[in-house]
């Protein structure tokens, strides 16, 4: 099993590094801000949240969601950034074009983004693992045109790559084409995750900065319980970036973290169980 390098943890009474998730709530606790906060805490960081939507879901799927007013989403970001500070941030489910625009405007004003003082990881959540749509069709253009240029790194899975770029990734060549197409939308780095590439016996991720392709190829974990894997990966990247890691080092760290979480995943309800970062509290690492 992959060894995981752990991040520094503040001593008791000392303020930890602070990070933020801008995402939706998962009532089943497997993904969304719940998955992000688990990873933040178990990696020793203080997590803050800007809730964008409240979903009604369990292990079988999403049956509904309620968006939060865009001005409330922006206000959550502003009030945390102004007082507590944000070492790095990530986005997850953003639900609508007005929410995306509010996030873009406030992150820019708060110095969060590829050209600001705080890196921004964009996990472009368009659909749940069960196929439930979590982003309105009208919001895809806003995601591409307004949010991607603000991102330090974008982390779509292959279904999201298809929605965003129109490219169906089936092999190494099409994965490289997708990375180029994503990079052309404006992020500093594009990560094309290969966890859904079932033709491979490994999990081949590809990172691209417009000049260099970096291949990250780890073992594929044989489990049906992978709910929240994308959220967990993006959250771990965010934590590493907040500690000053480069993007390639942060992605490599996060890949190992989520692989261990998949190996420790557990069943929950009648459907898919979650990725499990709780392995850290039982050790050994």
matplotlib code that plots the C-alpha trace (Angstrom):
import matplotlib.pyplot as plt

x = [0.0, 1.2, 3.0, 1.6, 3.8, 1.7, 1.6, 2.9, 0.4, 0.3, 1.0, -1.9, -2.9, -1.2, -3.3, -3.3, -3.0, -6.5, -8.2, -11.7, -14.2, -16.8, -19.2, -22.5, -23.5, -24.1, -26.7, -25.3, -21.9, -19.9, -19.0, -19.2, -18.2, -18.4, -15.7, -13.6, -13.8, -12.8, -9.7, -8.9, -9.1, -7.3, -4.4, -4.2, -5.7, -8.5, -11.3, -13.8, -16.8, -18.9, -22.0, -23.4, -26.2, -27.9, -28.4, -30.9, -29.0, -27.9, -25.8, -28.2, -28.2, -29.4, -33.1, -33.0, -31.1, -31.6, -29.3, -28.0, -28.4, -25.3, -24.8, -24.8, -22.2, -20.0, -20.5, -19.3, -16.1, -15.5, -16.2, -13.8, -11.1, -11.2, -11.0, -9.5, -7.6, -7.5, -4.2, -5.9, -9.4, -11.3, -14.6, -17.0, -20.7, -21.6, -25.0, -25.7, -24.2, -25.1, -23.3, -20.3, -20.1, -20.5, -17.6, -15.4, -16.0, -15.4, -12.4, -10.8, -11.5, -10.2, -6.9, -7.9, -6.9, -4.0, -2.7, -3.6, -1.9, -4.1, -4.2, -7.6, -8.4, -11.4, -13.1, -15.8, -18.6, -21.2, -22.8, -22.8, -21.3, -24.8, -25.3, -27.5, -26.9, -25.5, -24.8, -27.3, -26.6, -26.5, -23.7, -21.2, -20.2, -19.8, -17.6, -15.4, -15.2, -15.2, -14.0, -11.4, -9.2, -9.1, -7.9, -4.5, -5.4, -8.6, -9.4, -12.2, -13.0, -13.5, -17.3, -16.7, -14.0, -16.5, -19.1, -16.6, -14.4, -16.4, -13.5, -14.1, -11.0, -10.4, -6.6, -3.3, -3.6, -7.1, -6.2, -3.4, -5.8, -8.2, -5.4, -4.5, -8.2, -8.7, -5.4, -6.6, -9.6, -7.2, -6.1, -2.4, -2.5, -5.0, -5.3, -7.2, -8.1, -8.0, -10.0, -12.9, -10.6, -11.7, -9.6, -6.5, -5.6, -4.1, -5.4, -3.6, -3.8, -2.2, -1.1, -0.3, 0.9, 1.0, 4.6, 5.1, 2.9, 3.4, 2.0, 0.9, 0.1, -0.9, -2.5, -6.3, -8.1, -10.7, -13.7, -17.3, -17.1, -15.6, -18.1, -16.4, -13.1, -12.9, -13.7, -11.2, -8.4, -9.1, -9.3, -5.9, -4.4, -5.7, -4.2, -0.8, -0.9, -1.7, 1.5, 3.5, 3.8, 4.2, 1.2, 3.0, 4.0, 0.6, -1.1, 1.3, 0.6, -3.1, -3.0, -1.4, -3.9, -7.0, -5.5, -5.1, -8.6, -10.0, -8.2, -9.9, -13.4, -16.4, -19.9, -22.7, -26.4, -27.7, -25.4, -21.9, -19.9, -17.4, -13.6, -12.3, -9.6, -10.2, -7.4, -5.1, -6.4, -5.8, -2.4, 0.2, 0.7]
y = [0.0, 3.5, 5.3, 8.7, 11.6, 13.6, 17.4, 19.3, 19.6, 22.7, 22.1, 22.3, 25.9, 27.1, 28.2, 25.7, 26.6, 27.7, 26.5, 26.9, 24.8, 26.5, 23.7, 21.9, 20.0, 16.2, 15.0, 11.5, 12.7, 11.0, 13.9, 17.7, 19.9, 16.9, 15.0, 18.2, 18.9, 15.4, 15.6, 19.1, 18.0, 14.7, 16.5, 19.0, 22.1, 24.4, 24.2, 27.0, 26.7, 28.7, 26.6, 26.9, 24.4, 21.9, 18.5, 15.8, 12.6, 9.3, 6.4, 5.7, 9.2, 12.8, 13.4, 17.2, 20.3, 23.9, 26.6, 29.3, 32.9, 34.0, 37.1, 34.8, 32.6, 35.6, 36.9, 33.7, 33.9, 37.6, 37.3, 34.4, 35.8, 39.2, 37.8, 34.3, 34.2, 31.6, 29.8, 28.1, 27.3, 24.8, 24.8, 21.9, 22.0, 25.5, 24.7, 27.8, 30.6, 33.4, 31.4, 30.9, 34.6, 35.5, 33.1, 34.5, 38.1, 37.5, 35.2, 37.8, 40.5, 38.4, 37.5, 33.9, 32.5, 31.7, 35.3, 36.0, 35.2, 32.1, 29.2, 28.0, 24.4, 24.1, 20.7, 21.3, 19.2, 18.8, 15.5, 13.1, 9.7, 8.3, 10.5, 13.2, 16.6, 19.1, 22.0, 23.7, 23.5, 27.3, 27.4, 25.3, 28.3, 30.4, 27.7, 27.6, 31.3, 32.9, 30.3, 28.3, 31.4, 32.0, 28.5, 27.4, 23.9, 22.2, 18.6, 17.2, 13.5, 12.0, 12.5, 16.2, 16.4, 15.3, 17.8, 20.7, 20.0, 17.5, 15.1, 11.5, 10.2, 6.6, 6.3, 8.2, 10.3, 11.6, 12.2, 14.5, 16.2, 16.8, 18.3, 20.7, 21.7, 22.3, 24.3, 26.5, 27.6, 29.5, 27.6, 27.5, 23.7, 21.1, 17.7, 15.0, 12.3, 8.7, 6.9, 6.4, 5.0, 1.4, 0.2, 0.7, -1.6, 1.5, 4.9, 7.2, 10.9, 13.5, 17.0, 19.7, 23.3, 24.2, 23.0, 19.7, 16.6, 14.9, 11.4, 10.1, 6.4, 4.7, 1.3, 1.0, 0.0, -2.6, -1.2, -0.2, 2.4, 5.5, 8.2, 11.5, 10.5, 13.6, 15.9, 14.2, 14.5, 18.2, 18.9, 17.2, 19.2, 22.4, 21.4, 20.8, 24.0, 25.9, 24.4, 25.8, 22.7, 23.2, 22.1, 18.8, 18.0, 18.8, 16.6, 13.7, 14.0, 14.1, 11.1, 9.0, 10.3, 9.4, 6.0, 5.1, 6.4, 4.2, 1.2, 1.9, 2.7, 1.2, 0.2, 2.6, 2.2, 0.3, 2.1, 3.4, 4.0, 6.8, 7.2, 6.9, 9.2, 7.9, 5.3, 8.0, 7.7, 4.0, 3.9, 2.8, 5.0]
z = [0.0, -0.8, 2.0, 2.8, 3.9, 6.5, 6.7, 9.8, 12.6, 14.9, 18.6, 21.0, 21.5, 18.3, 15.3, 12.5, 8.8, 7.6, 4.5, 3.0, 1.1, -1.1, -1.8, -1.1, 1.9, 1.6, 4.1, 3.9, 5.0, 2.2, -0.1, -0.3, 2.6, 4.9, 3.0, 2.7, 6.4, 7.3, 5.2, 6.5, 10.1, 9.7, 7.9, 10.8, 9.2, 10.4, 7.9, 7.1, 4.8, 2.4, 1.8, -1.7, -1.6, 0.7, -0.9, 0.0, -0.5, 0.9, -0.3, -3.1, -4.7, -4.7, -4.6, -4.4, -3.4, -2.4, -3.5, -1.1, -2.2, -4.2, -1.9, 1.1, -0.5, -1.2, 2.3, 3.8, 1.8, 2.7, 6.4, 6.8, 4.6, 6.4, 9.9, 10.0, 6.8, 4.0, 3.2, 0.2, -0.9, -3.0, -4.8, -5.2, -6.1, -7.1, -8.6, -10.8, -12.8, -10.3, -7.5, -9.7, -10.6, -6.9, -6.0, -8.7, -7.7, -4.0, -4.3, -6.6, -4.0, -1.2, -3.0, -3.6, -7.0, -9.2, -9.1, -5.5, -2.2, -1.7, -4.2, -5.5, -6.4, -8.7, -8.5, -11.3, -9.8, -12.6, -11.5, -8.6, -8.8, -9.3, -12.4, -10.7, -12.3, -9.8, -12.1, -14.4, -18.1, -18.3, -15.7, -17.7, -19.8, -16.7, -15.2, -18.2, -18.9, -15.4, -12.8, -14.7, -15.4, -11.6, -10.7, -9.6, -10.6, -11.9, -11.1, -13.2, -13.5, -16.9, -16.9, -16.1, -18.7, -21.3, -20.2, -20.1, -23.2, -25.3, -25.2, -24.4, -22.7, -23.5, -23.7, -23.1, -26.3, -25.6, -21.9, -23.2, -25.6, -22.7, -20.5, -23.2, -23.7, -20.0, -19.8, -22.7, -20.5, -18.3, -15.1, -14.2, -14.1, -15.4, -13.7, -15.7, -13.2, -14.5, -11.8, -14.2, -17.0, -16.5, -19.4, -17.2, -14.3, -12.6, -11.8, -14.3, -13.5, -15.8, -14.7, -17.3, -17.1, -20.8, -21.1, -19.3, -18.8, -15.4, -15.1, -11.7, -11.9, -8.7, -7.9, -8.5, -5.3, -5.9, -4.0, -4.7, -1.9, -3.5, -2.7, -2.2, -3.8, -6.0, -3.0, -0.9, -3.5, -4.1, -0.4, 0.2, -2.7, -1.0, 2.3, 0.7, -1.3, 1.9, 3.4, 0.5, -1.7, -5.4, -7.5, -8.7, -5.1, -3.8, -6.3, -5.7, -1.9, -2.4, -4.8, -2.1, 0.5, -1.5, -2.4, 1.3, 1.9, -0.8, 0.7, 4.0, 2.5, 4.2, 3.3, 4.3, 3.7, 0.7, -1.9, -2.1, 1.0, 1.4, 1.0, 4.5, 5.8, 9.3, 8.6, 10.0, 13.5, 13.6, 12.0, 11.1, 8.2]

ax = plt.figure().add_subplot(projection="3d")
ax.plot(x, y, z, "-o")
ax.set_aspect("equal")
plt.show()
